[in-house]
Amino acid sequence: MAIFPKCYDVDAARERLAWVTASRVDAAPSNTLGVLFTSSAPPSRVKVVATERGRSRAAVEKGDGESELILEITGVVLKTDLPPIEKRLPPGRERYIRQAIKLTGLGLPMFESALSDIHGIREVFKRSVTGAVADVDNFALDDGYSIDISNRYFSSGHDVNEEDITEFDNDVDPRGYLAERSSPEFVHTKLNQVSYVAYSEDPTEDRPRYLHCTPAAVKIGDIVTCKLAFALVPMPRGKATQWKFLHVLRAIAVMDTSLTEAASATAVLEGLNISAKASSPATSTLKHGNITFDGALGQPPKRSKRYHDDSDEEVDTVETEVKDD
């Protein structure tokens, strides 16, 4: 079971998730998973190309055959393994360490449709290679369906162009622990970077903005929109399957923090001592896909959180606490 902050209102979160999801569909219908393939099959949009000197595969826009296919999905944060990196890393793990996030749809049909679209993209990949593709292990049926999305911190130095190698952002590696693991064999590239922004509305502005935020701003229970790419990577020799399908994290937009903030405020008012801590690839030959966010949120649902900025009145809701099994 999911572990949300104490006093987190799951029912209200489900309503606000539906609201944010609908707003994103209005803002970016051609890039939103769940409605993308309602009128056309995945092959009409998706083209698979060889990357990393032929070792891997990536999905690109079929129109130009070069730009990474970047799509988005909106959900509630269920688990994170995001920067900043505050501890030294054990040697020999450069190939595997990554920043990751797990989203749940809290049972919304739209989220399930998004996962169905991703299954369709996976089928396109399966028909592009010889050899078996490993069973899906980055979907889960519990917690109203969930999905894991991640991106490696390092790429193989043998598979990238030198001009695509870049330094780690200070928000990601403030102590230099990742930088000290860099080597000619393992390098940090532009495609290993993840963009972090937060939705912001200013009454003095004509339109909302998506402002840069730190990865630490993403908390369990927040409603976020993630932009992701898709890749097929080779499995180690000796495995029964030859390929693994990945959801590659490209950007996170924090869309709504009201439920986590309301849970924290309510817990304080109730005299609770809580901590809402988060639980613990394409290549440089591709053109970067669009990882920017645009579009405003529509009118929020009438029933919402206990305390919020959408209304001057206090709203009564059913208090829900999700406990660990």
C-alpha positions in Angstrom: 0.0 0.0 0.0 1.0 3.6 -0.6 2.5 5.6 2.3 1.2 9.1 2.0 1.7 11.8 4.6 -0.5 11.6 7.6 -3.9 13.2 7.2 -3.5 13.1 3.4 -6.9 13.1 1.8 -6.8 10.5 -0.9 -10.3 11.1 -2.2 -9.6 14.8 -2.6 -6.3 13.9 -4.3 -8.2 11.7 -6.8 -10.5 14.6 -7.7 -7.6 17.1 -8.1 -5.6 14.6 -10.1 -8.6 14.3 -12.5 -8.7 18.1 -12.8 -5.0 18.5 -13.5 -5.0 15.6 -16.0 -7.9 17.1 -17.9 -6.1 20.5 -18.0 -3.0 18.9 -19.4 -5.1 17.1 -22.1 -6.5 20.5 -23.1 -3.0 22.1 -23.1 -1.1 19.3 -24.9 -3.5 16.8 -26.4 -1.0 15.6 -29.0 1.6 14.7 -26.4 -0.6 13.4 -23.5 -0.6 9.6 -22.9 -4.1 8.3 -22.5 -5.6 10.2 -25.4 -2.7 10.0 -27.8 -3.7 6.8 -29.6 -7.5 7.0 -29.3 -7.8 7.8 -33.1 -4.6 6.2 -34.4 -2.4 3.2 -33.6 1.1 3.8 -32.1 2.9 2.9 -35.4 1.5 6.0 -37.0 3.5 8.2 -34.6 6.4 6.1 -33.4 9.5 5.2 -35.3 12.3 3.1 -33.7 15.9 3.9 -34.5 19.2 2.4 -33.4 21.3 4.4 -30.9 24.5 4.0 -28.9 26.4 2.7 -31.9 23.6 0.2 -32.6 23.5 -1.4 -29.2 20.2 0.2 -28.1 16.9 1.5 -29.6 15.0 4.7 -29.1 11.6 6.0 -30.1 11.6 9.1 -32.3 8.9 11.2 -34.0 8.0 9.4 -37.2 7.6 12.7 -39.0 11.3 13.7 -38.9 12.9 10.4 -37.8 15.4 12.3 -35.6 13.7 14.0 -32.7 13.1 12.0 -29.6 9.5 11.1 -29.0 8.6 12.9 -25.7 5.2 12.2 -24.2 3.7 13.1 -20.8 1.7 11.5 -18.0 0.2 13.0 -14.9 -0.1 11.3 -11.6 0.4 11.4 -7.8 3.9 10.9 -6.5 4.1 7.5 -4.8 7.8 7.1 -4.3 11.0 9.0 -5.3 14.7 8.5 -5.6 15.7 11.9 -6.7 18.6 14.3 -6.2 20.4 15.9 -4.5 23.0 13.3 -3.9 24.2 13.8 -0.3 26.3 10.7 0.3 29.2 9.2 -1.5 28.4 6.4 -4.0 29.9 2.9 -3.8 32.3 2.2 -6.6 31.3 0.1 -9.5 27.6 1.3 -9.6 28.0 4.0 -12.2 26.1 2.0 -14.8 23.1 1.5 -12.6 22.5 4.6 -10.4 19.6 6.7 -11.6 17.1 9.3 -10.5 13.6 7.8 -10.4 10.0 8.5 -9.6 6.9 6.3 -9.2 3.5 7.7 -10.0 0.0 6.4 -9.2 -3.2 7.2 -10.9 -5.3 6.4 -7.8 -7.6 4.3 -9.9 -8.5 7.0 -12.5 -9.4 5.5 -16.0 -7.3 8.1 -17.7 -4.2 6.9 -16.0 -4.9 3.3 -17.0 -5.4 4.5 -20.6 -2.0 6.2 -20.4 -0.4 2.9 -19.4 -2.3 1.2 -22.3 -0.7 3.7 -24.7 2.7 2.9 -23.3 2.0 -0.8 -23.9 1.3 0.1 -27.5 4.6 1.8 -27.8 6.3 -1.2 -26.3 4.7 -3.4 -29.0 6.2 -1.2 -31.7 9.7 -1.8 -30.1 9.1 -5.5 -29.9 8.5 -5.7 -33.6 11.7 -3.7 -34.4 14.2 -6.2 -33.0 14.9 -9.9 -33.0 15.1 -11.6 -29.7 12.8 -11.5 -26.7 11.9 -8.4 -24.7 11.7 -8.8 -21.0 8.4 -8.8 -19.2 7.2 -5.5 -17.9 8.5 -4.8 -14.4 8.0 -1.0 -14.3 4.2 -1.2 -14.0 2.3 -2.2 -10.9 -1.3 -3.0 -10.4 -1.5 -2.0 -6.8 -2.3 1.5 -5.6 -4.7 2.1 -8.5 -1.9 1.3 -11.0 1.5 2.8 -11.0 4.5 3.4 -13.2 8.2 3.8 -12.7 10.1 6.4 -14.7 13.9 7.0 -14.4 17.0 8.3 -16.0 20.6 7.2 -15.5 23.1 9.7 -14.1 25.8 8.3 -16.5 26.1 7.1 -20.0 28.9 5.0 -21.6 31.7 7.2 -22.7 32.1 5.0 -25.8 28.6 5.8 -27.0 28.4 9.6 -26.9 29.9 12.6 -28.6 32.3 14.7 -26.6 30.3 17.9 -27.2 27.3 16.3 -25.4 29.2 15.7 -22.2 28.2 18.2 -19.5 28.7 18.9 -15.8 26.3 18.0 -13.1 23.9 20.7 -11.9 24.5 22.0 -8.4 20.9 21.1 -7.5 21.8 17.5 -8.4 25.3 17.1 -7.1 26.0 19.8 -4.5 28.8 17.9 -2.9 30.5 16.6 -6.1 30.0 13.0 -5.2 28.6 12.2 -8.7 31.3 14.2 -10.4 34.0 12.2 -8.6 32.6 9.0 -10.2 32.9 10.4 -13.7 35.6 8.8 -15.9 36.2 8.3 -19.6 34.2 5.1 -19.3 31.2 6.8 -17.6 30.2 10.4 -18.5 27.2 12.7 -17.7 25.5 14.0 -20.9 22.7 16.3 -21.8 20.4 13.3 -22.2 21.1 12.2 -18.6 19.8 15.5 -17.4 16.2 15.9 -16.0 14.4 19.3 -16.0 12.5 20.3 -12.8 9.8 23.0 -12.9 6.8 24.1 -10.8 3.5 25.4 -12.0 2.9 29.0 -10.8 0.0 31.4 -11.2 0.5 35.1 -10.6 -2.6 37.4 -10.6 -0.4 40.1 -12.1 0.6 37.9 -15.1 -1.6 37.2 -18.1 -0.6 33.6 -18.1 0.8 31.0 -15.7 4.5 30.1 -15.7 6.6 27.0 -15.2 9.4 28.1 -12.9 12.6 26.2 -12.3 12.6 24.3 -9.0 15.0 21.9 -7.3 14.5 18.1 -7.3 14.0 18.3 -3.6 10.7 20.2 -4.2 9.1 17.0 -5.4 7.3 15.3 -2.4 5.2 12.2 -2.0 1.5 13.1 -2.5 2.2 15.9 -4.9 0.5 15.9 -8.3 3.1 16.1 -11.1 3.3 15.8 -14.8 6.3 13.9 -16.1 7.7 14.0 -19.6 9.3 10.7 -20.7 11.1 9.1 -23.6 11.2 5.4 -24.5 14.2 3.1 -25.1 15.1 -0.5 -25.6 18.4 -1.6 -24.1 20.3 -4.9 -24.3 20.2 -7.2 -21.3 23.4 -8.7 -19.9 24.7 -11.9 -21.5 23.3 -15.0 -20.1 19.8 -13.7 -19.5 16.8 -15.5 -21.0 15.7 -12.3 -22.7 17.8 -10.0 -24.9 16.1 -6.6 -24.4 14.5 -4.4 -21.7 12.0 -1.6 -22.3 12.6 1.6 -20.4 10.6 4.7 -19.5 13.2 7.4 -19.6 12.6 10.5 -17.4 13.2 13.8 -19.1 11.3 16.4 -17.0 9.0 16.8 -14.0 6.5 19.6 -13.5 5.1 20.0 -10.0 1.5 20.9 -10.8 -0.3 20.8 -7.4 1.1 20.6 -3.9 -2.1 21.6 -2.1 -3.0 18.1 -0.7 0.5 17.6 0.8 0.5 21.1 2.3 -3.1 20.6 3.6 -2.1 17.3 5.2 0.9 18.9 6.9 -1.1 21.8 8.2 -3.9 19.6 9.5 -1.5 17.3 11.2 0.1 20.2 13.0 -3.3 21.5 14.0 -4.1 18.0 15.4 -0.9 18.0 17.4 0.7 15.2 15.3 4.4 14.9 15.0 4.9 13.9 11.3 7.5 13.9 8.6 6.4 13.9 5.0 9.8 12.7 3.7 9.9 11.0 0.4 10.4 7.3 0.4 13.3 6.2 0.1 18.1 6.3 -23.1 18.6 7.6 -25.9 21.9 9.0 -27.2 23.5 12.1 -28.3 22.8 11.3 -32.0 19.2 12.2 -31.4 17.7 15.7 -31.5 16.3 16.7 -28.2 12.5 16.3 -27.9 10.4 19.1 -26.4 10.5 18.9 -22.6 9.0 22.3 -21.9 5.7 22.8 -20.3 2.9 25.2 -21.3 -0.8 25.7 -20.7 -2.9 26.7 -17.7 -4.9 24.6 -15.2 -8.7 25.0 -15.6 -11.2 25.6 -12.8 -10.4 23.3 -9.8 -13.0 20.8 -8.5 -15.4 22.3 -6.0 -14.6 19.6 -3.5 -11.0 19.9 -2.6 -8.6 19.8 0.3 -9.1 21.0 3.8 -7.4 24.3 3.4 -6.5 25.7 0.0 -6.2 28.9 -2.1 -9.0 28.1 -4.6 -11.7 29.3 -2.2 -12.0 31.5 0.8 -14.1 28.9 2.6 -12.9 25.9 4.5 -14.0 22.6 2.8 -15.0 19.6 4.8 -13.5 16.3 3.5 -13.2 12.8 4.6 -9.9 12.2 6.3 -8.0 9.3 4.9 -4.8 7.8 6.3 -3.0 5.2 4.2 -0.9 2.9 6.3 1.9 0.5 5.4 0.9 -3.1 5.3 
